[in-house]
Amino acid sequence: VKPYAEVPGPKPIPILGNSWRFLPFVGTYEIERLDTVLWRLHREFGDIVKISNMLGRPDMVFLFDPRDIETIFRSEEKLPHRPSMPSLNYYKHVMRKDYFGEDAGVIAVHGESWYKFRRKVQQPLMQPKTAQLYIPSIEESADTFVERIRKIRDHNSEVPDDFLNEIHKWGLESIAKVALNVRLGCFDNKASDSDTQLLIDAIDTFFSNVGNLELKIPFWRLFNTPTWNKYVNALDTIMRITQKYINQSMKDIEAKGVECTADSSVLERVLAFNDNNTKVAVTLALDMFLVGIDTTSAAVASILYQL
């Protein structure tokens, strides 16, 4: 077994380390084209690549062989340490610590805090019947999306330039049904200031800026940069709208006065399992939106393009 120091990767320079590689004009990697960056790293250095000496963040190790990825996951201990997304970690544990407290979720969280939150949501989420419960609503969202495609195609059967926004709507509609137990009506021609579009815009802003915050020199740790302010405002927007819908769901649940059963929604089960702690539900919804909408939308967009 070779030591960690021998993991191949781009060589850092004094003072700036490897951070300079992501700077505009002089850098060799474009943050906006991470797919190209990863392709180059794989081609130049092989199946295991390390980018070390990044200012303000730990080393990054990339695995390109699925067998290596499987080995890592199977070797993890009870409390895995995954120091990814320091900016989101800072938002949860410093900027909004008064809200999250010990319930910071599972994204950008590790160690004991990750484990405790996972235990709070694992049982309501991981039951086999949970997936079956949402098949009709997910199917409805897919059918509505297909009808939307038929409606917006031109005479050449091509979709408009902003089609990715439509895919985001489909992703949001599907995930919101699980996370918030609500149909947002994402394809109902909502206004630009509607909750639906504000959520989509906020999630897009989050992913548009997270790369700059994570890979460029982290001036945001010293003062509030414009990029950092956009990032925080986007997360605050997601939190505010999510809290609004969960509060409404709480009122509906209390009005029904029905005991939680195996047929209850994920939101109802999460609330029941955590003594109606809405913060747990909001944090879970935030994490589901951040890891679900953009990633799923990008995958679907790529598949549709290839087809």
N, C-alpha and C positions, 0 to 999 in steps of 0.2 A: 504494500500500500504506500503510495507516494504522499509526502506531506502536503498540507494545504498551500504552503508557499510555492509549490511547483505547479499549481493549477494555472494553465495558460490564460492569457488575456492581454489587452493593451497595456503597455508600460506607462506608469504615472511619471510625471515630471515634478521637480521640486516645487513646493508651495501650492501649486494649483492641482497637483495630483492628476486624476483623470477628468476632473470637472471641466477643464478647458475644451475637451472633445465635444461638449454639448453647447458651447458658446456659438452665437451667430458669427458668420464670416470666417472666423479662424478655426472653428471646430471641424471635426471630421464626421460627426454624427448629427442627424437632424431629429430632434425630439418629436417633430410632427410626423416622422416616418419611422416609427419604432419597428414596424415590420421589416423595413430595409435594414435597420440597424442590427436586428437579431439575425437576419439572413447573412449579413457580412460577418458578424461575430462567429457564427457557425462555420462559415466557409473558411475563415482565416485561422480559427483556433481549435475547431473540433467540437466534440459532443459535450464537453464541460468547459465553460468559459467563466472567468472571473474579471469583474471590473472593480478594482480596488482604489483606495485613497480618493474617495469622493468627498468633497468638503461638506461637512454637516450631516453625513449619513453613513451607515455601515456598508461594507462591501456587498456587491451583488454577484451571485453565482447563478448562471443560467445552465439548465440541463436540456439537451435536445434529443436525447435517447429516451423513449418511453420506458424502457427497462430500468434506467437509472432513476427516473421519476418514481416508478413503483417501489424501488428499493428504499428511497428516501421516506415515502409515506408509510411504508411498513416498518420502518425503523424508528419512527417517532415515538417519543415517550408520552406519558399521560398529559404533560403540560408542554406542548411544543412551543418553541420560541421562533416567531416569524416576524422579524422587525421590518415589515413592509409598510409603505405609506406613512412615513413619520408626520406628514402634514395632517392627515386625518386623525392620527393618534393624538397630536397636539390639540386639534380642535375638540376632541372628545374629553381629553384628560386635563386640559388647561383652560382653553377658551370657554368651554361650556361644561366645566366640571360641576358647577352648581346644579346643572340639570341631570347629567348622566350619573354622577356619583360613582357607585360601584357597578352600575349596569351600562357599560360602554359598548356592549355588543360583542360580535365575533370578528368584525372586519377592522384591521389595523389594531387589534388587541391580541395579547398573548399572555401566557402564564396562567396564574391563578384566576385573574379577572376573566380571561377567556373561558376557562373551564366552568366557573360559576355561572356565567351567563348562558353557556351552552346547555347546562343542566336545566335551566329555567325554561328553555324552549324546545329541548330535544324531544321530550315525550309528546307534546302536542303536534310536532312537525313530522316525526319519523315513523308514525304508524302507517302501515300499508294502505289502510282505508283512506288516508288523507288524500293521496293522489286520485283515487277513484272518485272522491267527493267532488273534485273540481273538473272532471272530464267534460261535463255538459257546458259549464261556463267557459272553459278554455276553447271548446269547439265552437261555441257561439262567437267568441272573439275572433277566431280564425275565419269563420264564415263571413262575419261583418267586414273583416279586412279584405277578403277576396272580392266582396261586392264593392268595396271602396276602390280597389284597383281597377275594376271594370269601369267604374264611373269616371276616374281621373285620367284614363288612357287617352291619347290622341288618336288621330286617324291612322297612324302608323303602328298603333298598339304599343307606344312607348309612354312611360310614366314621366312626370315632370321632374325637374332638377332637384326639387326638395323632397323627393320620394323617401329619403332616409327619415325625415320627420314623420312620415306616415307609418313607417316601420316602428319608430319609437312609440307612436300612439298605440299600435297593436301590443307592443311589449308592456307598456304601462297599463293598458286595459286588462291584460291577462294577469299581471303580477298584483295589481291593486285589488283584484277580486280575492286573491289569497291573503294578501297582507292587511287589507282594510275592510274586506267583506263588503265591497261596494262596487257597483258598476258606474264608472266615471263618465261613460258616454264619449269616449275619445274621438269617435268618428262623427260626432253630431255637429260638425262645423262650429266649434266653440270659438269664442272671441279670444284675441291675443292675451287678454288679461284674465282668462278663465283659469281655474285651479288646474285643469288638465294641461293647458299649454304652459302655465307657469312651472309646473312640475317637470315637463319635458325640457323646457329651457334651462331650468336649474340643474338637471342631471347632465345636460349637454355642456353647460358651463363648468360643472365639476370636472368632467373628463377632459375638457379642452385645456384646463389649467393645471391639473394634477401632475402632468409630465414635467411642466416647467418648474413647479415647486419641488418635485422630487429629484430631478436630475441636474438642474442648473444650480449655480451657487446660491445657497439658501439665505438670501438677504431678509426673507420674511421672518427669520428667527431674531433679527435685530430690530426691524421696524415693519410697519404694515405697508407692504408694497401694493400697487394697484392689482396685481395678479392675486395676491393673498386676499384682498378685500372682496374681489369677485368670487373667489372660492368660498369664503366664509358666508357671504350673502346667499350664495347658491344653497349651501347646506342649511342655513337658517330658513330659507324658503321651503325646502323639503320638509324640515322639521315642523314648521308652522302649519303647513297644509295637512301633513300626516296627523298631527295632533288634533286638528279640526275634525277630520273624518273619524278618528278613533273615539273622540269625545261623543260624537253623534251616535256611533255604534254602541257606546256604553249606555246612552239614554235608551236606545232601542232595546238593548238586552234587559235593562232594568224594567222597562215597560212591559216586556213579554213575561218576565218573571219565571222563565222556564229553566229547569236544571240542565246543566251541561251534559251532553251525551256524546256517543261516538259519531253521531250525525251532525254535531255542532260544527260551526266553521272553525278554521284555524285561529282566527282572532278571538272567538268566544272561548276556545280551549286554552289559549295562552293567558287570557285574562283570568279565567277560572283557576288555572294552575298557579297563578301568581297573585292571588287575593285581589284581583281587579286593579293591579298596578299598571296604569296606562303607560308609564315610562318604559316598561319592558316591551310593550307592544309597539310603541313609537320607535324605539331603538331597533327592534327586529325589522319593522317596515323600512326604516332608513337603510339598513344593511341589505335588505332584499332588493330595494330599488337600485342601490349603488352597484351591486354585483350582478343584477339580473337584466335590467333594461338595456343598457348600452352594449354589454357583451352579447346578449342574445340577438339584439338588433343588428349588430355588426356581422354576426355569423349568418343570419338570415339574408342580409343584403348581399353578402358575398356569394351565398348559394344561389340566390335568384339571378345574380349577375352572370354566374357561370352557366346557369341553365339557359 
